[in-house]
Amino acid sequence: MKSFLDAIDALTPEIYEALKEAVEIGKWPDGTVLTEAQREIAMQAVILYSRKLESEDDEPFTIGPDGEFRTAAAQKRAYLAQRKMNRGDRDA
């Protein structure tokens, strides 16, 4: 299960949108019909990814791992900046 969660962490917003559309219409962007297994896995990925983003907005204030007070907006900005930096490291 950890590798699936790692894959969710690696999703880009573009891939998330493609998965979400595939689940909604039952086809991949190239028109290929999803199998039932693909649809279930894609649906799980969409739910987990969207829940992860929503959970950042659920708590208006939290204490970060460093002990610092954080707002939901600041957490989301930090998360998105970290993802952008990580993607840039892979492309280099």
C-alpha positions as CSV (number, residue, x, y, z in Angstrom):
1,M,0.0,0.0,0.0
2,K,2.9,2.4,0.7
3,S,3.9,2.4,-3.0
4,F,0.3,3.4,-4.0
5,L,0.4,6.2,-1.5
6,D,3.7,7.3,-2.8
7,A,2.2,7.3,-6.3
8,I,-0.6,9.6,-5.0
9,D,2.0,12.0,-3.5
10,A,3.7,12.1,-7.0
11,L,0.5,12.9,-8.9
12,T,0.4,16.3,-10.6
13,P,-2.7,18.3,-10.9
14,E,-2.8,17.5,-14.6
15,I,-2.7,13.7,-14.0
16,Y,-5.3,14.1,-11.3
17,E,-7.6,15.8,-13.7
18,A,-7.0,13.2,-16.4
19,L,-7.8,10.4,-13.9
20,K,-10.9,12.2,-12.6
21,E,-12.2,12.6,-16.2
22,A,-11.4,9.0,-17.0
23,V,-13.4,7.8,-14.0
24,E,-16.3,10.1,-14.9
25,I,-16.6,9.1,-18.6
26,G,-15.1,5.6,-18.4
27,K,-12.4,6.3,-21.0
28,W,-8.7,7.3,-21.0
29,P,-7.8,10.5,-22.8
30,D,-6.9,8.5,-25.9
31,G,-10.4,7.1,-26.0
32,T,-9.5,3.6,-24.7
33,V,-12.3,2.2,-22.4
34,L,-11.2,1.7,-18.8
35,T,-11.4,-1.9,-17.5
36,E,-13.3,-2.3,-14.2
37,A,-10.0,-2.8,-12.4
38,Q,-8.6,0.4,-13.9
39,R,-11.7,2.4,-13.0
40,E,-11.5,1.2,-9.4
41,I,-7.8,2.1,-9.0
42,A,-8.3,5.4,-10.8
43,M,-11.3,6.2,-8.5
44,Q,-9.2,5.3,-5.4
45,A,-6.4,7.6,-6.6
46,V,-8.8,10.5,-7.3
47,I,-10.5,10.1,-3.9
48,L,-7.2,9.9,-2.0
49,Y,-5.6,12.8,-3.9
50,S,-8.7,15.1,-3.5
51,R,-9.0,14.1,0.2
52,K,-5.3,15.0,0.7
53,L,-5.9,18.5,-0.7
54,E,-9.1,18.9,1.2
55,S,-7.6,17.9,4.5
56,E,-5.2,20.8,4.2
57,D,-8.1,23.1,4.2
58,D,-10.1,21.3,6.9
59,E,-8.0,22.6,9.8
60,P,-7.8,26.4,9.8
61,F,-4.8,26.3,12.2
62,T,-2.3,23.6,13.0
63,I,1.1,23.0,14.6
64,G,3.6,21.8,12.0
65,P,6.2,19.1,12.6
66,D,8.7,21.9,13.4
67,G,6.4,23.1,16.2
68,E,5.5,26.3,14.3
69,F,1.9,27.6,14.2
70,R,0.5,27.3,10.6
71,T,-2.7,28.3,8.8
72,A,-4.3,26.1,6.2
73,A,-3.4,28.6,3.5
74,A,0.2,28.6,4.5
75,Q,0.3,24.8,4.6
76,K,-1.2,24.6,1.1
77,R,1.4,27.1,-0.3
78,A,4.2,25.2,1.4
79,Y,3.0,21.9,0.1
80,L,2.6,23.2,-3.5
81,A,6.0,24.9,-3.4
82,Q,7.6,21.6,-2.2
83,R,5.9,19.6,-4.9
84,K,7.1,22.1,-7.5
85,M,10.6,21.9,-6.2
86,N,10.5,18.1,-6.2
87,R,9.3,17.9,-9.7
88,G,12.0,20.3,-10.8
89,D,14.6,18.1,-9.2
90,R,13.4,15.1,-11.1
91,D,13.5,17.0,-14.4
92,A,17.1,18.1,-13.9
